[in-house]
Amino acid sequence: MPEDAPEDNMTNSQVWFRGVRSSKFRHVYGVPFKRERCYDNIKITRNAHDSNFCAVNPKFVAIVTEVAGGGAFLVLPLDHTGRLDFNASRVTGHKGPVLDIKWNPFNDNIIASCSDDCTVKLWHIPDGGLSMHLTEWLVELHGHKRRVAYVEWHPTAENILLSAGFDYLIFVWDVGKGEAVKIIDCHSDVIYCMSFNRDGSLLATTCKDKKLRIIEPRRGIVLSEGQCHSGTKASKCTFLGNQGRVLTTGFSRYSDRQYAVWEQHDLSKPLVCETIDSSSGVVFPYYDYDTNMVYLAGKGDGNIRYYEVVDDAPYVHFLNQFLSGNPQRGLGFMPKRGVSTSSCEVFRFYKLHTARGLCEPIAMEDLYPDTAAPQPALTAKDWLSGVTISTHKPRMSNKDAPALQPQDANNRKKFAFLQWTRVRRRARTKV
C-alpha cells in the first residue's frame, strides 16, 4: 500500500532544494485564453459524480449541463465562443442525469454518453453544430442494471467502446453491431476509473474496494491486482506510455492526496509514492504520450501540476504548475491533432469554472512533438481476434486543419530566431 512506500521519498517542496534538474520540458507554461475566446453563460452541471463533464475534439466542445429533469449536454463548434444564448440547442435524449461523455477518436462527429437511466447512447453531431434540440440517437446500448458511470473508447480499434456501471460490471461493446461482445465481472464494488494502455491491449481500473487491477479486456481476465490508496475517496489511474508502469492518484488514510507509480506486472507495492497536498478534491491524471508528461488537476483546485515521466527512479519529476484563483469543476482536453502548432502548443485544457458558468481554454506551450494519426489502426473484428497495433505515428496532413510540424522543424525555427537575435546584438555592440 502507498503508506508503506520507502521513507527516503521526497515531497515536491523538498525537490526544489536539489537545484534545477535538466529537462527539455521545464519551460512548459500555461496560458489562459482571453475572455472573448471562452464559452460563457453555460449552466454547468452540479452533479457530485467524479467525472470531467467536458469532452473536446478539433471540431466541437461538449459540456454536461444542469437541467430540471432528465439529462442533457451542450455541444458547440469550437469557434462559437463568447456569451451563449440561454436557449441554445442541446442533446436531450437521456431520461436521467448524464454522467460521462467521450468523443469517438476516429470520427469527430460521433459522441458517446452514459447516464443515470442505465443506458449508453451514441449521437451524431452535424458539422455546423445543433440547430435544434437533439433527441434521436444513433445507437442505444442496454445491458447495465444500474446507472452507468463512465465510458471509454478503444484507442486503436474502430467501434469498440467500454462502459462501467454501478452494477460493478464493465461492458465491451461493438457499437457497429450495437451489442456487447464481452462482460468483465471482476470488481466487488463501484468502479472509479478505466484507462487503456497505448495499444489498447490492457485496461487499468481503480475501484471502491481500494484495489488497482490490470485487465486483459478481450478475455476479461485480471492479470494482476493489488491494494491501491487506502483513503475512502475516489482514486484514478492512467498508463505511463509504453514503460509498463501505471500512475494512480488517491488519498492516504489521513486524507492526504497522493500519487503513486506501479509496475503493471507486480502491484504488491508501489515503485514510488508521493504526497501532493492535503486538499479534499479528487485528483485526475492526464498523460501525454508524446511528451511523456503527466498533468495532475484536482476538482475544486485552481492549479494544474505537471510532471515529467522518466525510466529511472523516482520515475516522476515535478516540473511546474499553472496557477489560477478560479477553482475548476471539471477539465476536458483537446486531442493533440487539434492544438495550435504555430504557437508551440503541446496540450490544451478546457476548464469548467465552479463559481461561474464559464468554460476557459488553457494552452500549455512548448516545442511540439509528433503524435498519433486520427485513423484507426485496426477494425473491431481484428482487435477481438487478438491483433494489437499501436497508432503512434505522425499525423497525416488534412486540408481542413492546420498542418502539424515535427519537433525538429520547431527547433530549427527557435535556433534560427536565437541566432538572428545574437547577430543583431553584435551589430549594436559594434555601433
N, C-alpha and C positions, 0 to 999 in steps of 0.2 A: 504494500500500500504506500501511497505517496508520503505519509508521515514517517515511514522507515527509510526515507532517502538519506544518502550519506550526509554527515554533518558538515563536511567541508564545502558544500554547495553555497554559493554566494547569491545574495539578493541583487536586484537591479541597481539599488543605490550603492552597493559596495563595488560593483563593477566599474563605476566611474573613477575610482581611485587607482585603477591599474593604468591610467593613461589612455591615449587614443589607440584603439585597435585598428589595424589596417583592414579596410573593407571598401570595395568598389561601390557599395550602396550606402555608405554612411552619410552621403549628402542628399538622400531622398527627403523630400519635404512635401507637405500638404498645402494645397491652395484651394480655399473655398470659392465657389463661383459667386459672381455678383448677384445681387438680389433679382435683377431683371432676367437672369438666366436660371432662376429657381422656379419651382412649381408651388404656387401659393393658394391659400383658401381651400385646402383639402381637409375633409373630415376624416382624419386618420383613425383607424380602429383603436379602441382602448382595451381590447381583449388582452387578458393576462397570459395568454399562451406564449411559450418561448419560441417564437418564430421571427423571421426577419420582416414579414409583412410587406416586402418590396422585392420586385424582380425586374431586371433590366436587360435589354439586348440592344443591338445597334439601331433598331427601329423604334422601340417603344419602352416606356416605363410603366409598370403596373404596381398599384398600391392598394392594399386592402383597406376598405373604408368602413366607417361606423354607419349602421342603418338600423331603423326601428324594428324591423322584422326580417327574417331570412338572412342571407349573406350576399355581399356584393364586393366587387373590386373595380377600381378605376384603371383604364388603360389610355395613356396619352402618347401621341407621337413625340419623339424626343425634342423636336423644335417647337412644341406648343408650350412654351414657358410663360411665366407671368401669373397673373391672378386668374384662377379657374372660375368659370361660370358655375354658380351654385347648382344649376340643373344639368350639368354635364352628363353625358351618357355613360352608363356603367354596365358591367357584366353582372346580371342579377338572377341567374338561374338556380342558385342553391337555396335550399329551404332552411338552412342553419348557417351560423357564422362561418366565414371562410377562415381556415387556419393556416394554410400554406399555399403559395403559388410558385411555379417554376416554368420558365420558357424552354421550349424544345431547343437543344443546342444546334440542331441541323435544319430547323425551319423557324425563322423569326416571326412567323405569323401564328404559330401554334403555342398555346399556353395551357398548362395543367393546373388544376386547383383541387383542393380537398377541403372537407367541411365537417361540421357537427352533424350533418344529415347522413353520415356513414357512406358517402359516395365520393368517387373521384371523377372529375369531368374534364374533357378536353374541349377547347374553344378555338375557333378560327377568327383572327382579328384582321380585317381588311387593311391594306397599306395606308390608307388615309386616316385610319382610326375609326372610331364608332360614331355613327350619325344618329343612333337611337339606342335605347337600352337593348342589350343582347341577352336573350332568354333561351335561345336554341343552341344546344351544344352539339359538337361533332360526335363525341363518344361519351357514354356514361358507364362507369365501371362499378359493378356491385360485387360485394363479397365480404367486406368488413361488417362485423356485428355491432361495433361501437364506433364512435367518431374517429375520423381519420386525421392524424396529427401532422404527418409530413409526406411529401412526395419528392422523388429524386430521379432524374433522367440518367440513363446509362451514358457514360462519356464517349463511347466509341461505337456502340451498336444502335442501329436505327430502330425506333418504335419500341424500345424496352424502357419501361417505367416501373419504379418501385414505390410502394406506398406502405406506411407504417401506421397502425391504428392503436387505439386504446384497448383493443382486444388482444394485445401482445403479439400480434401477427404482422409479418411483412409479406405482402403480395408482390410477386413479379408478374407484370402484365406485358403481353404483346398487344399494344394498342392498335396495331394494324388489323388484328383479328378481333379485338375487343374482349379478350379472355385472359384469365390467369394461367400462366404456364408453370408456376411454382408457388407454393405457400411455405414460408420459412417460419417454423414454430419451435423456437429455441429460447425464447425470453420468458421469464417468470413474472415480469412486471411491465410497467409502461416504458416504452422506448423513447429515449430523449433525443437521439441523433442518428443519422445514417450518413456514411461517407464512402464513396467509391475510391479505389486507387486509380492511378493514371490510365491503365488499360481496361479497367472495369472487371478484372478477374477476381478481385477481393472486395469485401464490404466490411467496414468497421462500424460498430454500433456501441452506443452507451445506453444504459438502462437504469431505471429506478432501483433495481436490486444492487446497484453500485458496482456492476461488472462491465468491463470492456471486452468485446468479443470481435474476433476476426472470422468472417464467414465466407465460405465459397458459395456465391449466390446461385450458381447453376444447379448445384446439387442440394443446396440448403443445409450444409453441414458446418458445424463450428470447428475451425481449425485450431484455434487457441482462445483461451479466455483467462481473465484474472481480475482481482479486486482493483477497482479504479479509485477515484477520490472518495473519501469517507464521509463527506458532508451530505446533508439531506437535500440540497438544491440540485438543479439540473446540471449535468456535465455534457460537454460537447467534444467532438473529435474530428480530426482530419488526417489523411495520409500525408507524409512529408516526401513527396516526389517518388522517385524510384529507389530510395535508400533503404527500404524495408523497415521504416520506422513510422510510428503514429504519434501525433501530438494530441493531448487531451487538455481540456480546461474544466475546472470544477472547484469544489470547496473542501477545505480541511474540516476536521471535526470541531475546530474552533471558529468556523465560518470565515476563515481567510481564503481569498481567491488564489488559485494555484494554476500553473500549467505543468504538465509532465510529458516526457518523451519516453516512448516504449519501443522495444524490439518486437516486431509483429509476430515472430515465432515463439517468443518467450515473454508472456505477460505476467510472470510471477512477481516481478518488481520493476519499477521504472528505472530507466537509464539515468534520468536526472529529474528532479522535481524542484520547482522554484515557487516561492510565494510572490504574488503580484501585488496585492494590497488587501485592505480589509473592507472594501465596498460590498454592497449586497446584490448588485445586478449580475445576471448570468453573462459569462464571457463567451463570445462567438469567435472562433478562429477562421481566418480566410487565408488559404495558402496559395501562393503564386508559383506555379510550376516553372515558369520561365526565368524568374529571377532568384528562385529559392529563398523567398522572403515570406514570412507569416505575419499577418496583421491580427491583433487581438483587440476587440472592441466589446465593451460591456454595455448592457442595457442600463439606461439611466446615467451613463458616463458622458462626459463631454470630450473625452480624448480617445485617440486611436494609437495604440502602441504598435511598433513594428520591429521585427527581429530578422536576423539573417540565419539561415539554417545551413550548417556545415556537416562534414562527415565525421569529425572528431569531437570528443567530449570538450565542452558541455553541450554540443550539438546545436544549441540555440544561443545567439548573441544579441543582446539588446542594442538597437541602433539609435532610435529616437522615438518621439511621439508627436502626433498632431494634437494641439491643444485648442479647446473651444469652450466657451462658457455656456453653451446650449446643450443640454442632455439629449440623448438620442433614444427614440422608441424602437427603432429598427434600422437596418442597413441593407441596401441592395448593392450589387456591384456589377459593373459593366464587363462583359467578356473582353479579353484583350484585343480582339479584332475590331472593337468599337471605340477604342480610346484614340486620342489625338496624338499622332506621332510627330506632328510639326512642333508641338510644344514639349516633346520628350516625356510624354505622359506614360507611366508604366502601370498604373492602376487607378480606377475611379470608383469611389463610393457614392451612393445616393442615400443621404442621411434623412431619416424621418424625425422631425423635431417632436419632443414630448409636449412642450407647452404651447407651441404654435402649429397651425395647420400648414406646415412648410416641408417640402422635400428639397434638400440642398445638395447639389453635386459637390464632391470634394476630389480634386485631382491630386494624385501622388506622382511627382515628376522626377525623372532621372533619364538615363540612357535606355533606349528601347531594345529589347531582345527579340529574337524570332519566337513565334508562338504556334499554336495548333490551328490547322485549317478547319473551316466550318462545314466540312463534308464528313459523313460517317465513314469509318474505316471498314465496316462490315455490316451485314444485314442481321436482323433479329434471328433468322434461321441459322446463320453461320455462328453467331455467338452462343446460341442454345446448344449447338452441336459440339462446342468446345474450342472454337477458334479464338485466339487472343491476339489483337493487334493494337499497337499504340498509335495515337493520332498526332504525335509530336512531330510537326513538320512546318516549314514556313507557310504562312497564309498565301493562298492563291490571289492573284490580282482580281479586282472587281471594279468595273467602271462606275458603279453606283456608290462606292465607298472610297474614302481616302486611301491611297496606296501605302502599304506599310514599308518602312525602311529597316533593313537589318542593322544590328548593333554597330558593325564596322563603318557603315555609312554615317551614322550619327557621330561616331568617334572622329571620323575624318573631318566632319563639319566643325566639331568642337576644337580639334587641334589646329585647323586652318584659321579659325577665329582667334585663338590664342596667339598663333604665330603672327597674324596681321596686327594684333594689339601690341606685341613686342616691337615690331618694325616701326609703328607709329611712335612708341615711346623713345626709341633710339633716335628717330628723326628730330623729335622735340629736344632731346638732350644735346644734339649737335648744334641746333639753332641757339 
